[in-house]
Amino acid sequence: MDRKNNLKVLRAMHDLTQEQLADALRVSRQTVIAIENDKYLPSLTLAFRIARYFNVKIEEVFYYTGDESDQ
């Protein structure tokens, strides 16, 4: 399965728990879990907040995995 985001990897690289990241982003732990499991697509505002928190480009956190029929 192709991942649609690298949030779990980034969180692990910074030695953060889901709770710590949720607190820093001002969201619930359940939101972090849902994003990591590709069950929830965050708003653009939250996506940029996540990228800014990790000091990376948004494309380093989230990426598109559509197929050719989406073009």
Secondary structure as UniProt FT lines:
FT   HELIX           7..13
FT   TURN            14..15
FT   HELIX           18..25
FT   HELIX           29..36
FT   TURN            37..38
FT   HELIX           44..54
FT   HELIX           58..60
FT   HELIX           68..70
//
